[in-house]
C-alpha cells in the first residue's frame, strides 16, 4: 500500500462530499501546519488505467469547484502519511504556500474551438473567388491528370483556412479574455482546431465567463464547435507562477 | 468530404463547463502539476511517454489533396447568396454542419486505446467528435505507441 497524491490546499479547506479517488478508495486529507494534502490509499502494483487518470483529474476538478488546489502531477505516491507531511508539506512548504496565495480565489477553465469542415470550406470559397475558380478548373480535369493542380488547390485552401482560423481565434479570445485574469494558449492544434486555451477566472466571475462561452456557442453554432471544460486546478499557469512570470501575481 | 452530421446528444447550451474527458487529461493535464524529489512511481510504465509531441504537420501533400478533394465535393448552390459573415457578427443559420476530423483527434484516440482493458469511458467517447474520415498524416501519429499499447491490451 502507498498513498497517492492529488494536490494541496490550505488547511481548513474541506473535501466535497463523497469524492472518490483512484481504485475506488475514498479521498482523505493529511494536514501539516497551514497546508493540507489530498490523498488516497493505492495499491501501487496495480496497472494504472484510464479510470485512474480520470479519477485523479475529476477529483481535482470537484475540489476546484470550491477551493484553490495546487495539483500534483499524476502518478506520484509516497509510502505513508508521515512521508506526505515531511516530503511534500514540509519540504515544499514555501513554494506551495506561494502558489496557493497566487491562485487564491481563482480557477482554470479550458476552451477549445473547432471549425466545422464543410461550413468553413464554403466560407473559404466565398471569401476567395480565386479558390472557386481553381476548383472549377480541377473539377473539369480528369482525376488522374490533375494531381499538381489538386495539390495547388489544396495548398491555397489550407492557406485560406489558416486565415479564417486565425481570425476566429482572435475573435474568440477578444470575447472571453475580458472575463479572465490570465490566458495561456495550448501550443499544438489539430486539423480545424481554431483555438485551445486555458483561462484563469475569478470564482465569482465564472457565471460571466460561462455566459460568454454560451453566447459564443449560440452565435456561431453552424461554424464552430466549442468544448468547455472545468473548473480545473490552475494547471496551465503553475509553471509561470513558480518562475515568477505572472505579471498580475 | 460531405459527411452528414449524425444526431448526437449534446448539452450544447449548457452554461457550465464539463469535466475533463480522457483526451483532455492526456492532452493537457497529464504532464502538469507539482512533483516532488523522491517518490514512488505508481507503476507508470509508459505514462511519461504519453506526453507526446502531437504537433500536426499540416503542410503535407496528403493534407492538400484532402482539402482539394473536400472543396471539389462541396455543393455551393445553397450558399451563394450568403454574405461574408464575420465572427463578431450574426451569421445566418443556413450552413450545414460538417465534421471535424483531424490528426490530433486521431492521436488522442491512439493514446486513449492504451488505457483499455475493460475500462468504460463513455463520457470520453461522447465528448469527442467521431470523424468518419480521419486521415492523420503519418508523421503526426504518436511515436512508439505500438509496443506499449500491445502490452496494455494484454494486461
Boltz contact constraints between the chains, C-beta under 6 A:
constraints:
  - contact:
      token1: [A, 2]
      token2: [B, 40]
      max_distance: 6.0
  - contact:
      token1: [A, 44]
      token2: [B, 40]
      max_distance: 6.0
  - contact:
      token1: [A, 44]
      token2: [B, 42]
      max_distance: 6.0
  - contact:
      token1: [A, 44]
      token2: [B, 43]
      max_distance: 6.0
  - contact:
      token1: [A, 47]
      token2: [B, 155]
      max_distance: 6.0
  - contact:
      token1: [A, 49]
      token2: [B, 115]
      max_distance: 6.0
  - contact:
      token1: [A, 49]
      token2: [B, 119]
      max_distance: 6.0
  - contact:
      token1: [A, 50]
      token2: [B, 22]
      max_distance: 6.0
  - contact:
      token1: [A, 50]
      token2: [B, 115]
      max_distance: 6.0
  - contact:
      token1: [A, 50]
      token2: [B, 119]
      max_distance: 6.0
  - contact:
      token1: [A, 50]
      token2: [B, 121]
      max_distance: 6.0
  - contact:
      token1: [A, 51]
      token2: [B, 119]
      max_distance: 6.0
  - contact:
      token1: [A, 53]
      token2: [B, 25]
      max_distance: 6.0
  - contact:
      token1: [A, 57]
      token2: [B, 20]
      max_distance: 6.0
  - contact:
      token1: [A, 57]
      token2: [B, 25]
      max_distance: 6.0
  - contact:
      token1: [A, 58]
      token2: [B, 19]
      max_distance: 6.0
  - contact:
      token1: [A, 61]
      token2: [B, 19]
      max_distance: 6.0
  - contact:
      token1: [A, 70]
      token2: [B, 34]
      max_distance: 6.0
  - contact:
      token1: [A, 71]
      token2: [B, 33]
      max_distance: 6.0
  - contact:
      token1: [A, 72]
      token2: [B, 33]
      max_distance: 6.0
  - contact:
      token1: [A, 72]
      token2: [B, 34]
      max_distance: 6.0
  - contact:
      token1: [A, 73]
      token2: [B, 33]
      max_distance: 6.0
  - contact:
      token1: [A, 73]
      token2: [B, 35]
      max_distance: 6.0
  - contact:
      token1: [A, 74]
      token2: [B, 30]
      max_distance: 6.0
  - contact:
      token1: [A, 75]
      token2: [B, 42]
      max_distance: 6.0
  - contact:
      token1: [A, 75]
      token2: [B, 44]
      max_distance: 6.0
  - contact:
      token1: [A, 75]
      token2: [B, 47]
      max_distance: 6.0
  - contact:
      token1: [A, 76]
      token2: [B, 39]
      max_distance: 6.0
  - contact:
      token1: [A, 77]
      token2: [B, 40]
      max_distance: 6.0
  - contact:
      token1: [A, 77]
      token2: [B, 42]
      max_distance: 6.0
  - contact:
      token1: [A, 78]
      token2: [B, 39]
      max_distance: 6.0
  - contact:
      token1: [A, 87]
      token2: [B, 36]
      max_distance: 6.0
  - contact:
      token1: [A, 88]
      token2: [B, 36]
      max_distance: 6.0
  - contact:
      token1: [A, 109]
      token2: [B, 17]
      max_distance: 6.0
  - contact:
      token1: [A, 114]
      token2: [B, 100]
      max_distance: 6.0
  - contact:
      token1: [A, 116]
      token2: [B, 97]
      max_distance: 6.0
  - contact:
      token1: [A, 116]
      token2: [B, 98]
      max_distance: 6.0
  - contact:
      token1: [A, 117]
      token2: [B, 1]
      max_distance: 6.0
  - contact:
      token1: [A, 117]
      token2: [B, 98]
      max_distance: 6.0
  - contact:
      token1: [A, 118]
      token2: [B, 96]
      max_distance: 6.0
  - contact:
      token1: [A, 118]
      token2: [B, 98]
      max_distance: 6.0
  - contact:
      token1: [A, 119]
      token2: [B, 95]
      max_distance: 6.0
  - contact:
      token1: [A, 119]
      token2: [B, 98]
      max_distance: 6.0
  - contact:
      token1: [A, 121]
      token2: [B, 70]
      max_distance: 6.0
  - contact:
      token1: [A, 121]
      token2: [B, 71]
      max_distance: 6.0
  - contact:
      token1: [A, 121]
      token2: [B, 74]
      max_distance: 6.0
  - contact:
      token1: [A, 122]
      token2: [B, 79]
      max_distance: 6.0
  - contact:
      token1: [A, 135]
      token2: [B, 71]
      max_distance: 6.0
  - contact:
      token1: [A, 139]
      token2: [B, 72]
      max_distance: 6.0
  - contact:
      token1: [A, 150]
      token2: [B, 65]
      max_distance: 6.0
  - contact:
      token1: [A, 150]
      token2: [B, 68]
      max_distance: 6.0
  - contact:
      token1: [A, 151]
      token2: [B, 61]
      max_distance: 6.0
  - contact:
      token1: [A, 151]
      token2: [B, 64]
      max_distance: 6.0
  - contact:
      token1: [A, 153]
      token2: [B, 68]
      max_distance: 6.0
  - contact:
      token1: [A, 154]
      token2: [B, 64]
      max_distance: 6.0
  - contact:
      token1: [A, 154]
      token2: [B, 65]
      max_distance: 6.0
  - contact:
      token1: [A, 154]
      token2: [B, 67]
      max_distance: 6.0
  - contact:
      token1: [A, 154]
      token2: [B, 68]
      max_distance: 6.0
  - contact:
      token1: [A, 155]
      token2: [B, 64]
      max_distance: 6.0
  - contact:
      token1: [A, 157]
      token2: [B, 67]
      max_distance: 6.0
  - contact:
      token1: [A, 157]
      token2: [B, 71]
      max_distance: 6.0
  - contact:
      token1: [A, 158]
      token2: [B, 67]
      max_distance: 6.0
  - contact:
      token1: [A, 168]
      token2: [B, 87]
      max_distance: 6.0
  - contact:
      token1: [A, 171]
      token2: [B, 87]
      max_distance: 6.0
  - contact:
      token1: [A, 171]
      token2: [B, 88]
      max_distance: 6.0
  - contact:
      token1: [A, 188]
      token2: [B, 54]
      max_distance: 6.0
  - contact:
      token1: [A, 188]
      token2: [B, 55]
      max_distance: 6.0
  - contact:
      token1: [A, 190]
      token2: [B, 56]
      max_distance: 6.0
  - contact:
      token1: [A, 190]
      token2: [B, 102]
      max_distance: 6.0
  - contact:
      token1: [A, 190]
      token2: [B, 103]
      max_distance: 6.0
  - contact:
      token1: [A, 190]
      token2: [B, 104]
      max_distance: 6.0
  - contact:
      token1: [A, 190]
      token2: [B, 105]
      max_distance: 6.0
  - contact:
      token1: [A, 191]
      token2: [B, 102]
      max_distance: 6.0
  - contact:
      token1: [A, 191]
      token2: [B, 103]
      max_distance: 6.0
  - contact:
      token1: [A, 192]
      token2: [B, 100]
      max_distance: 6.0
  - contact:
      token1: [A, 192]
      token2: [B, 102]
      max_distance: 6.0
  - contact:
      token1: [A, 210]
      token2: [B, 15]
      max_distance: 6.0
  - contact:
      token1: [A, 210]
      token2: [B, 16]
      max_distance: 6.0
  - contact:
      token1: [A, 214]
      token2: [B, 15]
      max_distance: 6.0
  - contact:
      token1: [A, 222]
      token2: [B, 93]
      max_distance: 6.0
  - contact:
      token1: [A, 222]
      token2: [B, 95]
      max_distance: 6.0
  - contact:
      token1: [A, 228]
      token2: [B, 17]
      max_distance: 6.0
  - contact:
      token1: [A, 229]
      token2: [B, 17]
      max_distance: 6.0
  - contact:
      token1: [A, 229]
      token2: [B, 18]
      max_distance: 6.0
  - contact:
      token1: [A, 229]
      token2: [B, 20]
      max_distance: 6.0
  - contact:
      token1: [A, 229]
      token2: [B, 24]
      max_distance: 6.0
  - contact:
      token1: [A, 230]
      token2: [B, 17]
      max_distance: 6.0
  - contact:
      token1: [A, 235]
      token2: [B, 29]
      max_distance: 6.0
  - contact:
      token1: [A, 235]
      token2: [B, 32]
      max_distance: 6.0
